[in-house]
Amino acid sequence: MTNEGSGQSSESNAERQRDEVDTLLDVLSDPYRRHVLYYLRDRGNVSVAELVTVLTGWLHARESERQISTPEIATPEYRREVAISLHHRHLPKLAECGFVGYDSDTKTIGLESVPESLAAYLDLSLEIEREENESAQTAERSLHDESG
């Protein structure tokens, strides 16, 4: 004989776990959010302006390495697009999930809580991105050496 209360409890536990997995996958699916979390894990609390500047450089370099049509340096317009996207989409999403907090008095942002599961996937994701960058740099050097 099954206790209905325990059935509901295990169902709500399963639902909670499903929701956590969905949240983690959603957060990790976007390069803006991944890079925000990489930087905050490394630096702690930072100003929003600093975060925008760093993220602009990282994302521009990432697009350049992937041969996406970008100017040689990040333009002020590109920086503004990154700032708007962070302000209206990515930082609110990360705050809603409880991963980051914003201090409006100091205009700083910092990590609040990163579950172990998210930390593990962030580590893996960062390792993969670093390997991709190294491969792209090696290929670029090879092309440069062949043409020179």
trRosetta pair geometry for C-beta under 8 A, 3 or more apart (Angstrom, degrees):
i j d omega theta_ij theta_ji phi_ij phi_ji
2 6 7.1 -125 -177 65 80 107
2 7 5.9 59 156 -52 121 118
3 6 4.4 69 79 10 105 105
3 7 7.0 -176 92 -11 54 84
4 7 5.5 -55 -152 35 38 116
4 8 6.4 36 154 -18 69 104
5 8 5.9 -56 -152 36 31 109
5 9 6.3 32 151 -22 65 107
6 9 5.3 -50 -145 35 37 116
6 10 6.3 32 158 -15 68 102
7 10 6.2 -56 -146 38 28 103
7 11 6.2 28 153 -18 63 110
8 11 5.6 -57 -146 39 31 113
8 12 6.2 27 157 -16 67 106
9 12 6.0 -56 -145 38 28 105
9 13 6.3 31 152 -20 63 107
10 13 5.4 -50 -144 37 34 116
10 14 6.3 38 154 -20 65 103
11 14 5.7 -52 -147 36 31 111
11 15 6.3 32 151 -19 63 106
12 15 5.4 -50 -144 38 35 115
12 16 6.2 42 152 -24 65 103
13 16 5.6 -51 -148 33 30 114
13 17 6.5 30 152 -17 63 104
14 17 5.7 -53 -149 37 32 111
14 18 6.3 35 151 -21 65 106
15 18 5.5 -52 -147 36 32 114
15 19 6.3 34 153 -20 65 105
16 19 5.7 -54 -149 36 29 112
16 20 6.5 31 151 -21 63 105
17 20 5.6 -52 -149 34 33 113
17 21 6.5 33 153 -17 65 103
18 21 5.8 -54 -150 36 31 110
18 22 6.3 32 152 -19 65 107
19 22 5.6 -53 -147 37 32 113
19 23 6.3 34 154 -21 65 105
20 23 5.7 -53 -149 35 31 112
20 24 6.4 30 154 -18 65 105
20 115 7.3 20 -167 6 119 175
20 117 7.5 82 148 57 116 149
21 24 5.8 -54 -146 37 31 110
21 25 6.2 27 157 -15 66 108
22 25 6.0 -59 -146 40 27 108
22 26 6.2 29 156 -20 64 109
23 26 5.8 -57 -147 37 28 112
23 27 6.3 26 157 -17 65 108
23 97 5.4 144 -173 -128 121 115
24 27 5.9 -57 -148 38 29 109
24 28 6.1 16 160 -9 66 114
24 115 7.5 -80 -86 61 117 126
24 117 6.1 -56 -103 116 158 112
24 118 5.3 -143 -125 -87 104 86
24 121 6.6 106 173 30 116 154
25 28 5.9 -61 -139 46 28 104
25 29 6.0 41 158 -39 64 107
26 29 5.8 -50 -146 19 26 117
26 30 7.8 7 164 -8 55 103
26 93 7.7 -126 134 -179 112 127
27 30 7.2 -82 -173 33 29 96
27 33 5.2 -135 -168 142 66 144
27 34 7.8 125 145 -68 73 64
27 37 7.6 68 162 -38 115 144
27 93 7.2 172 -102 137 77 111
27 94 6.8 94 -131 -99 111 75
27 97 6.2 -11 -72 -36 128 175
27 99 6.9 98 -133 -19 151 159
27 118 7.0 -4 82 -132 143 121
28 33 7.4 -111 -82 96 19 116
28 34 6.1 63 -143 -82 54 103
28 118 7.5 -162 -56 -140 109 80
28 121 5.6 -49 -98 134 151 132
28 122 7.4 -133 -106 -76 104 65
28 125 6.4 -155 -156 -64 107 152
29 33 8.0 34 59 48 53 128
30 33 4.4 70 79 14 105 106
30 34 6.7 -178 90 -11 53 86
30 90 6.8 -151 120 -111 143 107
31 34 5.5 -54 -141 39 35 112
31 35 6.0 32 162 -17 69 108
31 59 6.7 124 124 -112 122 95
31 62 6.8 -180 -178 126 149 167
32 35 6.1 -65 -152 40 24 106
32 36 6.4 27 152 -22 63 106
32 55 6.8 50 -143 -168 74 131
32 59 7.1 8 -91 -85 71 135
32 82 7.7 178 -121 -147 113 81
32 85 6.3 -114 -115 129 161 122
32 86 6.7 -153 -178 -85 125 75
32 89 7.7 56 90 95 155 111
32 90 4.6 -103 122 -91 125 155
33 36 5.6 -49 -147 32 34 114
33 37 6.4 29 156 -14 65 106
33 90 5.2 -156 -73 -153 80 106
33 93 6.7 -64 -95 89 131 125
33 94 6.0 170 -139 -66 100 109
34 37 5.9 -63 -154 40 30 107
34 38 6.3 35 150 -24 67 104
34 122 7.0 172 -148 -126 81 81
34 125 5.8 -106 -150 136 133 147
34 126 7.9 -176 171 -67 107 74
35 38 5.4 -44 -142 31 36 115
35 39 6.3 33 159 -17 65 105
35 55 5.5 122 118 -124 128 88
35 58 5.3 162 -150 106 140 148
35 59 6.8 -124 7 -60 170 88
36 39 6.1 -62 -153 38 27 107
36 40 6.2 17 157 -12 65 112
36 51 6.7 37 -127 -167 85 120
36 55 6.7 2 -75 -90 72 131
36 86 7.3 142 -83 -130 129 106
36 90 6.3 158 -22 147 149 126
36 91 7.3 -169 -141 -85 159 72
36 94 6.4 -106 103 -53 143 161
36 100 7.2 -50 145 -57 122 152
37 40 5.9 -56 -137 42 31 106
37 41 6.1 35 161 -23 65 106
37 94 7.4 -169 -65 -128 94 134
37 99 6.8 -38 -100 160 111 134
37 100 7.9 -125 -91 -55 73 112
37 111 7.6 80 -138 -97 70 106
37 114 7.2 119 -155 -109 114 129
37 118 7.8 -104 -162 158 154 114
37 122 5.7 -106 123 -120 127 136
38 41 6.1 -63 -155 33 24 110
38 42 6.6 12 154 -11 61 112
38 122 6.7 -178 -79 -174 69 108
38 126 5.6 137 -113 -95 118 118
39 42 5.8 -66 -153 41 31 107
39 43 5.8 -12 166 14 71 118
39 46 7.1 -49 141 11 111 154
39 51 6.5 143 105 -127 148 81
39 54 5.7 121 -121 113 147 145
39 55 7.2 -92 -17 -67 153 84
40 43 6.3 -71 -124 56 27 86
40 44 7.0 34 -170 -145 62 3
40 45 7.9 30 -144 -87 89 27
40 46 6.9 -127 -102 12 71 110
40 51 7.9 10 -64 -109 90 119
40 100 6.6 -100 -117 -106 175 111
40 109 7.0 -77 -99 119 126 93
40 110 6.2 151 -155 -147 113 42
40 111 4.8 142 142 -48 119 91
41 111 6.5 70 -81 -57 56 147
41 114 7.2 11 -92 -29 106 167
41 119 7.9 135 -117 -126 140 87
41 122 6.9 133 -31 140 157 149
43 46 5.2 30 118 -55 134 119
44 110 5.9 -7 167 -133 58 112
44 111 7.3 -89 -136 19 42 98
45 103 7.7 11 -149 10 129 126
45 108 4.7 41 176 159 105 130
45 109 7.0 169 -147 83 66 29
45 110 3.6 -40 -91 -72 75 124
46 50 4.6 -110 173 81 110 128
46 51 5.3 129 101 -55 122 90
46 108 6.3 167 87 -152 21 89
46 109 6.4 -25 64 59 71 77
46 110 7.2 135 12 -81 58 72
47 50 4.5 98 58 3 86 101
47 51 7.0 -151 94 -4 47 85
47 106 7.8 -112 -102 145 79 84
47 107 5.9 31 -147 110 85 92
47 108 5.5 -62 -92 -98 45 72
47 109 7.8 70 -175 14 13 78
48 51 5.5 -55 -150 38 35 115
48 52 6.3 39 152 -22 67 103
48 86 7.6 158 -164 122 97 134
48 87 7.8 60 -172 -85 135 90
48 91 7.9 -6 -125 -88 108 160
48 102 7.8 30 -70 -136 115 107
48 107 5.5 -83 10 168 108 89
48 108 7.2 -152 -29 -112 70 24
48 109 5.8 83 -81 -13 75 113
49 52 5.8 -53 -149 34 30 112
49 53 6.5 30 153 -19 64 106
49 107 7.6 39 -12 135 92 124
50 53 5.7 -56 -150 36 31 112
50 54 6.3 24 157 -13 67 108
51 54 6.1 -57 -144 41 28 106
51 55 5.9 23 160 -15 65 114
51 86 7.0 152 120 -162 114 158
51 109 6.1 -11 -32 49 155 126
52 55 6.0 -61 -140 43 24 108
52 56 6.1 32 158 -27 63 108
52 79 6.6 79 155 -172 105 87
52 82 5.8 136 -156 110 80 108
52 83 4.6 21 -133 -90 137 87
52 86 6.2 -137 -94 26 84 154
53 56 5.8 -54 -149 30 25 113
53 57 6.8 21 155 -14 60 106
53 79 7.4 9 -102 -140 52 119
54 57 5.9 -60 -156 37 32 109
54 58 6.3 26 153 -15 68 109
55 58 5.7 -55 -142 40 34 109
55 59 5.9 26 163 -14 69 110
55 82 5.6 169 106 179 107 131
55 86 6.8 114 73 -71 163 134
56 59 6.3 -60 -141 42 22 103
56 60 6.0 21 161 -18 61 114
56 74 5.1 126 158 165 102 163
56 78 6.4 118 -154 120 104 95
56 79 4.6 5 -117 -110 153 75
56 82 4.7 -161 -86 31 82 164
57 60 5.9 -60 -143 38 24 109
57 61 6.2 23 160 -17 63 109
57 74 6.4 -116 -90 -5 48 144
58 61 5.9 -59 -149 38 27 109
58 62 6.2 29 153 -22 64 108
59 62 5.4 -51 -145 35 33 115
59 63 6.4 31 156 -17 65 104
59 82 6.4 167 42 -105 146 125
60 63 5.9 -55 -148 38 30 108
60 64 6.2 33 152 -21 64 108
60 70 6.2 164 -157 177 78 150
60 73 7.6 32 157 -175 150 36
60 74 4.0 -103 -72 -74 161 107
60 78 6.3 75 -87 145 114 148
61 64 5.6 -55 -146 36 31 114
61 65 6.3 31 156 -19 66 105
62 65 6.0 -55 -149 35 27 109
62 66 6.5 13 156 -7 62 112
62 129 8.0 -37 -113 -157 116 114
63 66 5.9 -65 -147 45 31 104
63 68 4.1 -70 -171 58 87 125
63 70 4.9 99 113 -38 118 144
64 67 7.7 37 176 -73 32 25
64 68 7.2 -76 -67 51 24 78
64 70 5.2 -92 -77 64 75 130
64 72 7.9 70 -119 -137 134 37
65 132 7.8 111 131 137 139 96
65 133 6.6 -56 -136 -119 170 67
65 136 4.5 50 -169 157 113 163
66 136 8.0 -68 -67 -108 50 147
70 74 7.9 -22 178 -93 120 60
70 78 7.8 61 -148 -101 104 151
71 74 7.6 146 72 -97 99 18
71 75 5.9 69 41 -41 141 104
71 78 8.0 -143 36 -27 106 139
74 78 4.7 -122 -165 83 83 135
74 79 6.0 96 144 -54 116 86
75 78 4.7 104 53 2 75 99
75 79 7.1 -135 98 -2 44 85
76 79 5.5 -52 -149 37 37 114
76 80 6.3 40 151 -22 67 104
77 80 5.6 -52 -149 35 32 113
77 81 6.5 36 150 -21 64 102
78 81 5.6 -51 -151 33 34 114
78 82 6.6 35 150 -18 64 103
79 82 5.7 -53 -152 35 33 112
79 83 6.3 34 151 -20 66 106
80 83 5.6 -52 -146 36 33 113
80 84 6.3 32 155 -18 66 106
81 84 5.9 -55 -146 37 29 109
81 85 6.2 27 156 -17 64 110
82 85 5.8 -59 -146 40 28 110
82 86 6.2 29 156 -19 65 107
83 86 5.8 -55 -147 37 28 110
83 87 6.1 23 158 -16 64 113
84 87 5.8 -59 -143 40 28 109
84 88 5.9 -4 170 7 66 116
85 88 6.7 -69 -131 50 20 90
85 89 5.3 -36 -170 35 62 120
85 90 6.2 41 141 -7 80 110
86 89 7.3 -63 -98 54 8 76
86 90 5.1 -51 -125 54 48 113
86 91 5.2 52 169 -23 74 106
87 91 6.3 -7 -109 31 25 126
88 92 7.0 -26 178 2 24 126
89 92 6.8 -102 -175 40 9 102
89 93 6.4 1 159 -17 56 116
90 93 5.7 -57 -147 35 30 113
90 94 6.4 24 158 -14 66 107
91 94 5.7 -54 -144 40 33 109
91 95 6.1 33 156 -19 66 107
91 100 6.6 -84 -151 87 73 142
91 102 6.8 65 169 -64 123 128
91 109 6.6 -84 -137 -121 122 150
92 95 5.6 -56 -143 40 32 111
92 96 6.0 38 156 -25 66 105
93 96 5.7 -51 -146 33 28 114
93 97 6.6 23 155 -13 61 107
94 97 5.8 -58 -150 40 31 109
94 99 4.7 -81 -172 67 83 111
94 100 4.4 30 129 18 116 115
95 98 7.5 45 180 -74 34 22
95 99 7.5 -98 -77 52 24 68
95 100 5.4 -66 -76 77 65 83
95 101 6.6 102 -124 -102 92 36
95 102 6.3 -37 -93 -8 137 103
98 112 5.7 -112 171 93 62 134
98 113 5.4 -17 140 51 101 114
99 111 6.7 -51 167 -143 67 73
99 112 6.1 145 155 45 14 94
99 113 6.5 -101 -111 68 40 60
99 114 6.0 59 -142 -89 90 70
99 118 7.3 -117 -110 148 124 168
100 109 5.7 16 176 -180 122 101
100 110 6.6 163 -152 87 79 28
100 111 6.0 -60 -102 -108 67 36
100 112 5.8 160 -126 -5 9 96
101 109 7.1 172 85 -150 41 59
101 110 6.0 -19 58 64 85 77
101 111 7.8 29 16 126 82 13
101 112 4.5 100 -27 -69 101 111
102 108 7.5 172 -151 89 53 41
102 109 5.1 -21 -101 -100 73 83
103 106 4.7 14 108 42 122 96
103 107 7.2 -72 89 -14 74 13
103 108 5.0 5 48 55 109 84
103 109 7.6 -162 18 -76 72 36
103 110 7.7 20 -10 10 106 104
104 107 6.8 24 -155 -78 33 56
111 114 5.9 -34 -165 -31 125 108
114 118 5.2 -122 -172 86 81 120
114 119 5.1 99 134 -63 115 93
114 122 7.5 -32 -170 -2 134 148
115 118 4.8 92 60 8 81 101
115 119 7.0 -146 97 -6 41 88
116 119 5.5 -56 -147 37 33 114
116 120 6.3 35 156 -22 67 104
117 120 5.9 -52 -150 32 30 112
117 121 6.7 21 155 -10 63 107
118 121 5.9 -61 -149 42 33 105
118 122 6.1 37 153 -23 68 107
119 122 5.6 -53 -145 35 29 114
119 123 6.5 34 154 -21 63 103
120 123 5.8 -52 -153 32 30 113
120 124 6.6 27 151 -15 63 106
121 124 5.5 -51 -145 39 37 112
121 125 6.0 40 155 -21 68 107
122 125 5.6 -54 -142 39 29 112
122 126 6.1 30 158 -19 64 107
123 126 6.0 -57 -147 37 26 109
123 127 6.4 28 154 -20 62 107
124 127 5.7 -56 -151 35 30 113
124 128 6.5 29 153 -18 65 106
125 128 5.7 -55 -150 35 31 111
125 129 6.4 29 154 -17 66 106
126 129 5.7 -54 -145 38 32 110
126 130 6.3 34 155 -20 65 105
127 130 5.8 -55 -148 35 29 111
127 131 6.5 29 153 -18 63 106
128 131 5.7 -55 -150 36 31 111
128 132 6.4 33 151 -20 65 105
129 132 5.6 -51 -148 35 34 114
129 133 6.4 36 153 -20 65 104
130 133 5.6 -53 -149 35 32 113
130 134 6.4 32 153 -18 65 105
131 134 5.7 -53 -146 37 32 110
131 135 6.3 33 154 -19 65 106
132 135 5.7 -56 -148 37 30 112
132 136 6.3 29 154 -18 65 107
133 136 5.8 -55 -147 37 30 110
133 137 6.3 28 155 -18 65 107
134 137 5.7 -55 -146 38 31 110
134 138 6.2 32 155 -20 65 106
135 138 5.7 -54 -146 36 30 112
135 139 6.3 29 155 -17 64 107
136 139 5.8 -55 -147 38 30 111
136 140 6.3 31 154 -20 64 107
137 140 5.6 -53 -146 37 31 112
137 141 6.4 33 154 -19 64 104
138 141 5.8 -53 -149 35 30 110
138 142 6.4 32 152 -21 63 105
139 142 5.6 -53 -149 34 32 113
139 143 6.5 31 154 -17 65 104
140 143 5.8 -53 -149 36 32 110
140 144 6.3 33 152 -20 65 108
141 144 5.5 -56 -146 39 32 114
141 145 6.1 34 154 -21 67 107
142 145 5.7 -54 -145 36 29 111
142 146 6.4 28 156 -19 64 106
143 146 5.8 -55 -147 36 30 110
143 147 6.3 17 159 -10 65 111
144 147 6.2 -64 -146 42 26 102
144 148 6.0 15 160 -15 64 119
145 148 6.0 -65 -137 40 25 105
